Amino acid sequence: MTLQEKIQDAINVECTYADKNGSSRLSVCDHYNWDRDLWAYRYDIVDAIRNRGYSVSMSVRWGVTDIEISKQIQLS
């Protein structure tokens, strides 16, 4: 599996989960026990998810970046 396929799979999994449950969270960190590829491309991941029409927010705590993904709803 290439790096691009790996990242695309992670994006697809999170978006599918958000569609099913309303929201999802992807946590990434630059630590040897974490997936450093997801960490290195976290901003590209956020951009790709936003381009699909999801609401995305990021927060950092203790070196871990949480990416919150929410399915957009139409409010009047």
PDB file with one MODEL, atoms N, CA, C and O in Angstrom:
MODEL        1
ATOM      1  N   MET A   1       0.852  -1.177   0.000  1.00  0.00           N
ATOM      2  CA  MET A   1       0.000   0.000   0.000  1.00  0.00           C
ATOM      3  C   MET A   1       0.899   1.243   0.000  1.00  0.00           C
ATOM      4  O   MET A   1       1.833   1.352   0.795  1.00  0.00           O
ATOM      5  N   THR A   2       0.601   2.156  -0.892  1.00  0.00           N
ATOM      6  CA  THR A   2       1.384   3.387  -0.963  1.00  0.00           C
ATOM      7  C   THR A   2       0.958   4.340   0.152  1.00  0.00           C
ATOM      8  O   THR A   2      -0.080   4.153   0.788  1.00  0.00           O
ATOM      9  N   LEU A   3       1.766   5.346   0.370  1.00  0.00           N
ATOM     10  CA  LEU A   3       1.444   6.356   1.376  1.00  0.00           C
ATOM     11  C   LEU A   3       0.138   7.062   1.040  1.00  0.00           C
ATOM     12  O   LEU A   3      -0.686   7.307   1.922  1.00  0.00           O
ATOM     13  N   GLN A   4      -0.050   7.388  -0.232  1.00  0.00           N
ATOM     14  CA  GLN A   4      -1.274   8.071  -0.645  1.00  0.00           C
ATOM     15  C   GLN A   4      -2.501   7.194  -0.398  1.00  0.00           C
ATOM     16  O   GLN A   4      -3.530   7.693   0.060  1.00  0.00           O
ATOM     17  N   GLU A   5      -2.408   5.911  -0.690  1.00  0.00           N
ATOM     18  CA  GLU A   5      -3.523   4.989  -0.446  1.00  0.00           C
ATOM     19  C   GLU A   5      -3.808   4.864   1.048  1.00  0.00           C
ATOM     20  O   GLU A   5      -4.967   4.816   1.461  1.00  0.00           O
ATOM     21  N   LYS A   6      -2.766   4.814   1.845  1.00  0.00           N
ATOM     22  CA  LYS A   6      -2.909   4.717   3.301  1.00  0.00           C
ATOM     23  C   LYS A   6      -3.647   5.930   3.865  1.00  0.00           C
ATOM     24  O   LYS A   6      -4.562   5.787   4.676  1.00  0.00           O
ATOM     25  N   ILE A   7      -3.248   7.112   3.433  1.00  0.00           N
ATOM     26  CA  ILE A   7      -3.888   8.332   3.920  1.00  0.00           C
ATOM     27  C   ILE A   7      -5.318   8.428   3.400  1.00  0.00           C
ATOM     28  O   ILE A   7      -6.224   8.826   4.132  1.00  0.00           O
ATOM     29  N   GLN A   8      -5.517   8.062   2.135  1.00  0.00           N
ATOM     30  CA  GLN A   8      -6.864   8.084   1.557  1.00  0.00           C
ATOM     31  C   GLN A   8      -7.789   7.129   2.296  1.00  0.00           C
ATOM     32  O   GLN A   8      -8.953   7.454   2.533  1.00  0.00           O
ATOM     33  N   ASP A   9      -7.284   5.953   2.663  1.00  0.00           N
ATOM     34  CA  ASP A   9      -8.080   4.991   3.431  1.00  0.00           C
ATOM     35  C   ASP A   9      -8.473   5.564   4.787  1.00  0.00           C
ATOM     36  O   ASP A   9      -9.611   5.399   5.225  1.00  0.00           O
ATOM     37  N   ALA A  10      -7.532   6.241   5.456  1.00  0.00           N
ATOM     38  CA  ALA A  10      -7.842   6.847   6.758  1.00  0.00           C
ATOM     39  C   ALA A  10      -8.926   7.907   6.602  1.00  0.00           C
ATOM     40  O   ALA A  10      -9.831   7.990   7.433  1.00  0.00           O
ATOM     41  N   ILE A  11      -8.850   8.711   5.559  1.00  0.00           N
ATOM     42  CA  ILE A  11      -9.863   9.737   5.298  1.00  0.00           C
ATOM     43  C   ILE A  11     -11.220   9.086   5.043  1.00  0.00           C
ATOM     44  O   ILE A  11     -12.234   9.524   5.586  1.00  0.00           O
ATOM     45  N   ASN A  12     -11.237   8.039   4.214  1.00  0.00           N
ATOM     46  CA  ASN A  12     -12.491   7.359   3.897  1.00  0.00           C
ATOM     47  C   ASN A  12     -13.136   6.741   5.128  1.00  0.00           C
ATOM     48  O   ASN A  12     -14.354   6.807   5.296  1.00  0.00           O
ATOM     49  N   VAL A  13     -12.322   6.143   5.987  1.00  0.00           N
ATOM     50  CA  VAL A  13     -12.843   5.525   7.214  1.00  0.00           C
ATOM     51  C   VAL A  13     -13.479   6.578   8.119  1.00  0.00           C
ATOM     52  O   VAL A  13     -14.584   6.378   8.623  1.00  0.00           O
ATOM     53  N   GLU A  14     -12.789   7.691   8.324  1.00  0.00           N
ATOM     54  CA  GLU A  14     -13.314   8.736   9.207  1.00  0.00           C
ATOM     55  C   GLU A  14     -14.579   9.373   8.634  1.00  0.00           C
ATOM     56  O   GLU A  14     -15.518   9.650   9.379  1.00  0.00           O
ATOM     57  N   CYS A  15     -14.616   9.606   7.330  1.00  0.00           N
ATOM     58  CA  CYS A  15     -15.798  10.212   6.712  1.00  0.00           C
ATOM     59  C   CYS A  15     -16.988   9.262   6.748  1.00  0.00           C
ATOM     60  O   CYS A  15     -18.116   9.692   6.989  1.00  0.00           O
ATOM     61  N   THR A  16     -16.750   7.987   6.514  1.00  0.00           N
ATOM     62  CA  THR A  16     -17.820   6.994   6.584  1.00  0.00           C
ATOM     63  C   THR A  16     -18.391   6.927   7.995  1.00  0.00           C
ATOM     64  O   THR A  16     -19.606   6.857   8.176  1.00  0.00           O
ATOM     65  N   TYR A  17     -17.508   6.948   8.996  1.00  0.00           N
ATOM     66  CA  TYR A  17     -17.959   6.928  10.388  1.00  0.00           C
ATOM     67  C   TYR A  17     -18.771   8.181  10.713  1.00  0.00           C
ATOM     68  O   TYR A  17     -19.799   8.097  11.385  1.00  0.00           O
ATOM     69  N   ALA A  18     -18.316   9.338  10.242  1.00  0.00           N
ATOM     70  CA  ALA A  18     -19.041  10.587  10.491  1.00  0.00           C
ATOM     71  C   ALA A  18     -20.406  10.561   9.813  1.00  0.00           C
ATOM     72  O   ALA A  18     -21.382  11.058  10.377  1.00  0.00           O
ATOM     73  N   ASP A  19     -20.493   9.993   8.614  1.00  0.00           N
ATOM     74  CA  ASP A  19     -21.787   9.872   7.932  1.00  0.00           C
ATOM     75  C   ASP A  19     -22.752   9.007   8.727  1.00  0.00           C
ATOM     76  O   ASP A  19     -23.942   9.308   8.819  1.00  0.00           O
ATOM     77  N   LYS A  20     -22.232   7.941   9.294  1.00  0.00           N
ATOM     78  CA  LYS A  20     -23.071   6.993  10.022  1.00  0.00           C
ATOM     79  C   LYS A  20     -23.475   7.509  11.403  1.00  0.00           C
ATOM     80  O   LYS A  20     -24.605   7.295  11.841  1.00  0.00           O
ATOM     81  N   ASN A  21     -22.545   8.193  12.093  1.00  0.00           N
ATOM     82  CA  ASN A  21     -22.759   8.567  13.486  1.00  0.00           C
ATOM     83  C   ASN A  21     -22.858  10.069  13.742  1.00  0.00           C
ATOM     84  O   ASN A  21     -23.082  10.490  14.877  1.00  0.00           O
ATOM     85  N   GLY A  22     -22.695  10.871  12.705  1.00  0.00           N
ATOM     86  CA  GLY A  22     -22.793  12.315  12.865  1.00  0.00           C
ATOM     87  C   GLY A  22     -21.465  13.012  13.080  1.00  0.00           C
ATOM     88  O   GLY A  22     -21.311  14.178  12.718  1.00  0.00           O
ATOM     89  N   SER A  23     -20.491  12.306  13.672  1.00  0.00           N
ATOM     90  CA  SER A  23     -19.174  12.900  13.881  1.00  0.00           C
ATOM     91  C   SER A  23     -18.134  11.807  14.069  1.00  0.00           C
ATOM     92  O   SER A  23     -18.457  10.641  14.298  1.00  0.00           O
ATOM     93  N   SER A  24     -16.889  12.214  13.965  1.00  0.00           N
ATOM     94  CA  SER A  24     -15.775  11.287  14.134  1.00  0.00           C
ATOM     95  C   SER A  24     -14.577  12.074  14.643  1.00  0.00           C
ATOM     96  O   SER A  24     -14.538  13.300  14.534  1.00  0.00           O
ATOM     97  N   ARG A  25     -13.607  11.370  15.195  1.00  0.00           N
ATOM     98  CA  ARG A  25     -12.389  12.018  15.686  1.00  0.00           C
ATOM     99  C   ARG A  25     -11.187  11.187  15.258  1.00  0.00           C
ATOM    100  O   ARG A  25     -11.139   9.973  15.454  1.00  0.00           O
ATOM    101  N   LEU A  26     -10.227  11.874  14.673  1.00  0.00           N
ATOM    102  CA  LEU A  26      -8.952  11.266  14.312  1.00  0.00           C
ATOM    103  C   LEU A  26      -7.882  11.937  15.157  1.00  0.00           C
ATOM    104  O   LEU A  26      -7.715  13.156  15.106  1.00  0.00           O
ATOM    105  N   SER A  27      -7.164  11.149  15.926  1.00  0.00           N
ATOM    106  CA  SER A  27      -6.096  11.688  16.772  1.00  0.00           C
ATOM    107  C   SER A  27      -4.757  11.289  16.181  1.00  0.00           C
ATOM    108  O   SER A  27      -4.543  10.128  15.831  1.00  0.00           O
ATOM    109  N   VAL A  28      -3.852  12.265  16.072  1.00  0.00           N
ATOM    110  CA  VAL A  28      -2.517  12.012  15.516  1.00  0.00           C
ATOM    111  C   VAL A  28      -1.463  12.609  16.429  1.00  0.00           C
ATOM    112  O   VAL A  28      -1.718  13.576  17.147  1.00  0.00           O
ATOM    113  N   CYS A  29      -0.263  12.014  16.392  1.00  0.00           N
ATOM    114  CA  CYS A  29       0.814  12.489  17.258  1.00  0.00           C
ATOM    115  C   CYS A  29       2.154  12.108  16.637  1.00  0.00           C
ATOM    116  O   CYS A  29       2.269  11.085  15.963  1.00  0.00           O
ATOM    117  N   ASP A  30       3.158  12.938  16.869  1.00  0.00           N
ATOM    118  CA  ASP A  30       4.513  12.669  16.388  1.00  0.00           C
ATOM    119  C   ASP A  30       5.279  11.930  17.479  1.00  0.00           C
ATOM    120  O   ASP A  30       6.124  12.507  18.163  1.00  0.00           O
ATOM    121  N   HIS A  31       4.973  10.658  17.629  1.00  0.00           N
ATOM    122  CA  HIS A  31       5.585   9.818  18.648  1.00  0.00           C
ATOM    123  C   HIS A  31       5.779   8.434  18.045  1.00  0.00           C
ATOM    124  O   HIS A  31       5.025   8.047  17.152  1.00  0.00           O
ATOM    125  N   TYR A  32       6.752   7.695  18.499  1.00  0.00           N
ATOM    126  CA  TYR A  32       7.070   6.418  17.869  1.00  0.00           C
ATOM    127  C   TYR A  32       5.942   5.377  17.964  1.00  0.00           C
ATOM    128  O   TYR A  32       5.910   4.449  17.156  1.00  0.00           O
ATOM    129  N   ASN A  33       5.041   5.502  18.903  1.00  0.00           N
ATOM    130  CA  ASN A  33       3.920   4.560  19.007  1.00  0.00           C
ATOM    131  C   ASN A  33       2.719   4.965  18.160  1.00  0.00           C
ATOM    132  O   ASN A  33       1.727   4.236  18.115  1.00  0.00           O
ATOM    133  N   TRP A  34       2.788   6.114  17.487  1.00  0.00           N
ATOM    134  CA  TRP A  34       1.695   6.634  16.670  1.00  0.00           C
ATOM    135  C   TRP A  34       2.082   6.556  15.195  1.00  0.00           C
ATOM    136  O   TRP A  34       3.248   6.353  14.858  1.00  0.00           O
ATOM    137  N   ASP A  35       1.107   6.717  14.341  1.00  0.00           N
ATOM    138  CA  ASP A  35       1.356   6.707  12.898  1.00  0.00           C
ATOM    139  C   ASP A  35       1.892   8.072  12.468  1.00  0.00           C
ATOM    140  O   ASP A  35       1.131   9.034  12.372  1.00  0.00           O
ATOM    141  N   ARG A  36       3.170   8.158  12.216  1.00  0.00           N
ATOM    142  CA  ARG A  36       3.801   9.438  11.883  1.00  0.00           C
ATOM    143  C   ARG A  36       3.410   9.943  10.501  1.00  0.00           C
ATOM    144  O   ARG A  36       3.498  11.142  10.237  1.00  0.00           O
ATOM    145  N   ASP A  37       2.979   9.047   9.611  1.00  0.00           N
ATOM    146  CA  ASP A  37       2.524   9.500   8.294  1.00  0.00           C
ATOM    147  C   ASP A  37       1.262  10.345   8.430  1.00  0.00           C
ATOM    148  O   ASP A  37       1.133  11.381   7.778  1.00  0.00           O
ATOM    149  N   LEU A  38       0.339   9.908   9.269  1.00  0.00           N
ATOM    150  CA  LEU A  38      -0.881  10.691   9.481  1.00  0.00           C
ATOM    151  C   LEU A  38      -0.530  12.029  10.129  1.00  0.00           C
ATOM    152  O   LEU A  38      -1.145  13.049   9.819  1.00  0.00           O
ATOM    153  N   TRP A  39       0.443  12.029  11.014  1.00  0.00           N
ATOM    154  CA  TRP A  39       0.883  13.269  11.654  1.00  0.00           C
ATOM    155  C   TRP A  39       1.482  14.224  10.622  1.00  0.00           C
ATOM    156  O   TRP A  39       1.153  15.410  10.603  1.00  0.00           O
ATOM    157  N   ALA A  40       2.352  13.710   9.774  1.00  0.00           N
ATOM    158  CA  ALA A  40       3.048  14.546   8.805  1.00  0.00           C
ATOM    159  C   ALA A  40       2.092  15.175   7.797  1.00  0.00           C
ATOM    160  O   ALA A  40       2.347  16.272   7.300  1.00  0.00           O
ATOM    161  N   TYR A  41       1.000  14.491   7.496  1.00  0.00           N
ATOM    162  CA  TYR A  41       0.057  14.975   6.487  1.00  0.00           C
ATOM    163  C   TYR A  41      -1.272  15.432   7.092  1.00  0.00           C
ATOM    164  O   TYR A  41      -2.289  15.469   6.400  1.00  0.00           O
ATOM    165  N   ARG A  42      -1.264  15.778   8.372  1.00  0.00           N
ATOM    166  CA  ARG A  42      -2.511  16.133   9.060  1.00  0.00           C
ATOM    167  C   ARG A  42      -3.226  17.317   8.409  1.00  0.00           C
ATOM    168  O   ARG A  42      -4.455  17.329   8.337  1.00  0.00           O
ATOM    169  N   TYR A  43      -2.482  18.299   7.942  1.00  0.00           N
ATOM    170  CA  TYR A  43      -3.125  19.464   7.323  1.00  0.00           C
ATOM    171  C   TYR A  43      -3.722  19.108   5.967  1.00  0.00           C
ATOM    172  O   TYR A  43      -4.774  19.630   5.597  1.00  0.00           O
ATOM    173  N   ASP A  44      -3.068  18.232   5.232  1.00  0.00           N
ATOM    174  CA  ASP A  44      -3.618  17.758   3.963  1.00  0.00           C
ATOM    175  C   ASP A  44      -4.870  16.916   4.199  1.00  0.00           C
ATOM    176  O   ASP A  44      -5.822  16.978   3.422  1.00  0.00           O
ATOM    177  N   ILE A  45      -4.864  16.138   5.266  1.00  0.00           N
ATOM    178  CA  ILE A  45      -6.037  15.332   5.624  1.00  0.00           C
ATOM    179  C   ILE A  45      -7.215  16.241   5.945  1.00  0.00           C
ATOM    180  O   ILE A  45      -8.330  16.007   5.479  1.00  0.00           O
ATOM    181  N   VAL A  46      -6.970  17.274   6.738  1.00  0.00           N
ATOM    182  CA  VAL A  46      -8.026  18.225   7.094  1.00  0.00           C
ATOM    183  C   VAL A  46      -8.572  18.904   5.839  1.00  0.00           C
ATOM    184  O   VAL A  46      -9.786  19.034   5.686  1.00  0.00           O
ATOM    185  N   ASP A  47      -7.695  19.334   4.950  1.00  0.00           N
ATOM    186  CA  ASP A  47      -8.135  19.988   3.709  1.00  0.00           C
ATOM    187  C   ASP A  47      -8.991  19.051   2.864  1.00  0.00           C
ATOM    188  O   ASP A  47     -10.016  19.466   2.325  1.00  0.00           O
ATOM    189  N   ALA A  48      -8.579  17.791   2.746  1.00  0.00           N
ATOM    190  CA  ALA A  48      -9.322  16.824   1.943  1.00  0.00           C
ATOM    191  C   ALA A  48     -10.710  16.577   2.530  1.00  0.00           C
ATOM    192  O   ALA A  48     -11.690  16.467   1.793  1.00  0.00           O
ATOM    193  N   ILE A  49     -10.793  16.489   3.856  1.00  0.00           N
ATOM    194  CA  ILE A  49     -12.090  16.252   4.505  1.00  0.00           C
ATOM    195  C   ILE A  49     -12.988  17.476   4.347  1.00  0.00           C
ATOM    196  O   ILE A  49     -14.183  17.333   4.087  1.00  0.00           O
ATOM    197  N   ARG A  50     -12.438  18.659   4.497  1.00  0.00           N
ATOM    198  CA  ARG A  50     -13.222  19.889   4.285  1.00  0.00           C
ATOM    199  C   ARG A  50     -13.726  19.973   2.846  1.00  0.00           C
ATOM    200  O   ARG A  50     -14.858  20.394   2.608  1.00  0.00           O
ATOM    201  N   ASN A  51     -12.896  19.578   1.895  1.00  0.00           N
ATOM    202  CA  ASN A  51     -13.295  19.603   0.489  1.00  0.00           C
ATOM    203  C   ASN A  51     -14.448  18.644   0.201  1.00  0.00           C
ATOM    204  O   ASN A  51     -15.158  18.808  -0.791  1.00  0.00           O
ATOM    205  N   ARG A  52     -14.635  17.660   1.050  1.00  0.00           N
ATOM    206  CA  ARG A  52     -15.766  16.730   0.907  1.00  0.00           C
ATOM    207  C   ARG A  52     -17.044  17.293   1.522  1.00  0.00           C
ATOM    208  O   ARG A  52     -18.107  16.682   1.414  1.00  0.00           O
ATOM    209  N   GLY A  53     -16.944  18.460   2.168  1.00  0.00           N
ATOM    210  CA  GLY A  53     -18.120  19.112   2.717  1.00  0.00           C
ATOM    211  C   GLY A  53     -18.364  18.893   4.198  1.00  0.00           C
ATOM    212  O   GLY A  53     -19.461  19.166   4.685  1.00  0.00           O
ATOM    213  N   TYR A  54     -17.384  18.417   4.911  1.00  0.00           N
ATOM    214  CA  TYR A  54     -17.528  18.199   6.355  1.00  0.00           C
ATOM    215  C   TYR A  54     -17.022  19.418   7.120  1.00  0.00           C
ATOM    216  O   TYR A  54     -16.176  20.167   6.629  1.00  0.00           O
ATOM    217  N   SER A  55     -17.547  19.605   8.319  1.00  0.00           N
ATOM    218  CA  SER A  55     -17.012  20.610   9.236  1.00  0.00           C
ATOM    219  C   SER A  55     -15.854  19.959   9.980  1.00  0.00           C
ATOM    220  O   SER A  55     -15.966  18.832  10.462  1.00  0.00           O
ATOM    221  N   VAL A  56     -14.743  20.681  10.067  1.00  0.00           N
ATOM    222  CA  VAL A  56     -13.553  20.118  10.706  1.00  0.00           C
ATOM    223  C   VAL A  56     -12.973  21.139  11.679  1.00  0.00           C
ATOM    224  O   VAL A  56     -12.862  22.323  11.362  1.00  0.00           O
ATOM    225  N   SER A  57     -12.610  20.668  12.858  1.00  0.00           N
ATOM    226  CA  SER A  57     -11.897  21.510  13.809  1.00  0.00           C
ATOM    227  C   SER A  57     -10.726  20.703  14.371  1.00  0.00           C
ATOM    228  O   SER A  57     -10.762  19.474  14.427  1.00  0.00           O
ATOM    229  N   MET A  58      -9.695  21.429  14.780  1.00  0.00           N
ATOM    230  CA  MET A  58      -8.509  20.782  15.339  1.00  0.00           C
ATOM    231  C   MET A  58      -8.186  21.371  16.698  1.00  0.00           C
ATOM    232  O   MET A  58      -8.356  22.568  16.928  1.00  0.00           O
ATOM    233  N   SER A  59      -7.723  20.523  17.585  1.00  0.00           N
ATOM    234  CA  SER A  59      -7.244  20.981  18.881  1.00  0.00           C
ATOM    235  C   SER A  59      -6.013  20.154  19.247  1.00  0.00           C
ATOM    236  O   SER A  59      -5.856  19.012  18.814  1.00  0.00           O
ATOM    237  N   VAL A  60      -5.142  20.765  20.060  1.00  0.00           N
ATOM    238  CA  VAL A  60      -3.913  20.093  20.470  1.00  0.00           C
ATOM    239  C   VAL A  60      -3.853  20.072  21.992  1.00  0.00           C
ATOM    240  O   VAL A  60      -4.061  21.087  22.658  1.00  0.00           O
ATOM    241  N   ARG A  61      -3.566  18.896  22.519  1.00  0.00           N
ATOM    242  CA  ARG A  61      -3.414  18.763  23.966  1.00  0.00           C
ATOM    243  C   ARG A  61      -2.359  17.704  24.228  1.00  0.00           C
ATOM    244  O   ARG A  61      -2.443  16.594  23.702  1.00  0.00           O
ATOM    245  N   TRP A  62      -1.374  18.039  25.033  1.00  0.00           N
ATOM    246  CA  TRP A  62      -0.288  17.144  25.402  1.00  0.00           C
ATOM    247  C   TRP A  62       0.408  16.558  24.174  1.00  0.00           C
ATOM    248  O   TRP A  62       0.845  15.408  24.200  1.00  0.00           O
ATOM    249  N   GLY A  63       0.515  17.343  23.096  1.00  0.00           N
ATOM    250  CA  GLY A  63       1.210  16.904  21.895  1.00  0.00           C
ATOM    251  C   GLY A  63       0.375  16.080  20.934  1.00  0.00           C
ATOM    252  O   GLY A  63       0.847  15.712  19.858  1.00  0.00           O
ATOM    253  N   VAL A  64      -0.856  15.789  21.310  1.00  0.00           N
ATOM    254  CA  VAL A  64      -1.756  15.016  20.453  1.00  0.00           C
ATOM    255  C   VAL A  64      -2.716  15.982  19.762  1.00  0.00           C
ATOM    256  O   VAL A  64      -3.356  16.807  20.414  1.00  0.00           O
ATOM    257  N   THR A  65      -2.810  15.872  18.453  1.00  0.00           N
ATOM    258  CA  THR A  65      -3.734  16.698  17.683  1.00  0.00           C
ATOM    259  C   THR A  65      -5.002  15.885  17.430  1.00  0.00           C
ATOM    260  O   THR A  65      -4.951  14.812  16.828  1.00  0.00           O
ATOM    261  N   ASP A  66      -6.131  16.400  17.892  1.00  0.00           N
ATOM    262  CA  ASP A  66      -7.433  15.782  17.653  1.00  0.00           C
ATOM    263  C   ASP A  66      -8.098  16.509  16.499  1.00  0.00           C
ATOM    264  O   ASP A  66      -8.232  17.732  16.523  1.00  0.00           O
ATOM    265  N   ILE A  67      -8.511  15.764  15.499  1.00  0.00           N
ATOM    266  CA  ILE A  67      -9.227  16.307  14.355  1.00  0.00           C
ATOM    267  C   ILE A  67     -10.676  15.859  14.470  1.00  0.00           C
ATOM    268  O   ILE A  67     -10.986  14.679  14.303  1.00  0.00           O
ATOM    269  N   GLU A  68     -11.553  16.802  14.755  1.00  0.00           N
ATOM    270  CA  GLU A  68     -12.982  16.537  14.915  1.00  0.00           C
ATOM    271  C   GLU A  68     -13.689  16.733  13.576  1.00  0.00           C
ATOM    272  O   GLU A  68     -13.574  17.792  12.959  1.00  0.00           O
ATOM    273  N   ILE A  69     -14.406  15.732  13.136  1.00  0.00           N
ATOM    274  CA  ILE A  69     -15.084  15.758  11.847  1.00  0.00           C
ATOM    275  C   ILE A  69     -16.580  15.635  12.102  1.00  0.00           C
ATOM    276  O   ILE A  69     -17.032  14.704  12.768  1.00  0.00           O
ATOM    277  N   SER A  70     -17.343  16.585  11.564  1.00  0.00           N
ATOM    278  CA  SER A  70     -18.805  16.554  11.717  1.00  0.00           C
ATOM    279  C   SER A  70     -19.473  16.639  10.361  1.00  0.00           C
ATOM    280  O   SER A  70     -19.042  17.377   9.475  1.00  0.00           O
ATOM    281  N   LYS A  71     -20.517  15.879  10.224  1.00  0.00           N
ATOM    282  CA  LYS A  71     -21.307  15.934   9.015  1.00  0.00           C
ATOM    283  C   LYS A  71     -22.062  17.255   9.031  1.00  0.00           C
ATOM    284  O   LYS A  71     -22.695  17.601  10.029  1.00  0.00           O
ATOM    285  N   GLN A  72     -21.998  17.995   7.923  1.00  0.00           N
ATOM    286  CA  GLN A  72     -22.681  19.282   7.885  1.00  0.00           C
ATOM    287  C   GLN A  72     -24.197  19.068   7.772  1.00  0.00           C
ATOM    288  O   GLN A  72     -24.669  18.149   7.103  1.00  0.00           O
ATOM    289  N   ILE A  73     -24.922  19.931   8.437  1.00  0.00           N
ATOM    290  CA  ILE A  73     -26.386  19.910   8.345  1.00  0.00           C
ATOM    291  C   ILE A  73     -26.849  21.271   7.858  1.00  0.00           C
ATOM    292  O   ILE A  73     -26.159  22.275   8.036  1.00  0.00           O
ATOM    293  N   GLN A  74     -27.989  21.294   7.260  1.00  0.00           N
ATOM    294  CA  GLN A  74     -28.560  22.530   6.745  1.00  0.00           C
ATOM    295  C   GLN A  74     -29.519  23.091   7.796  1.00  0.00           C
ATOM    296  O   GLN A  74     -30.506  22.450   8.155  1.00  0.00           O
ATOM    297  N   LEU A  75     -29.218  24.279   8.277  1.00  0.00           N
ATOM    298  CA  LEU A  75     -30.079  24.950   9.237  1.00  0.00           C
ATOM    299  C   LEU A  75     -30.736  26.146   8.544  1.00  0.00           C
ATOM    300  O   LEU A  75     -30.110  26.823   7.728  1.00  0.00           O
ATOM    301  N   SER A  76     -31.987  26.391   8.875  1.00  0.00           N
ATOM    302  CA  SER A  76     -32.654  27.535   8.259  1.00  0.00           C
ATOM    303  C   SER A  76     -32.893  28.640   9.244  1.00  0.00           C
ATOM    304  O   SER A  76     -33.447  29.679   8.885  1.00  0.00           O
TER     305      SER A  76
ENDMDL
END
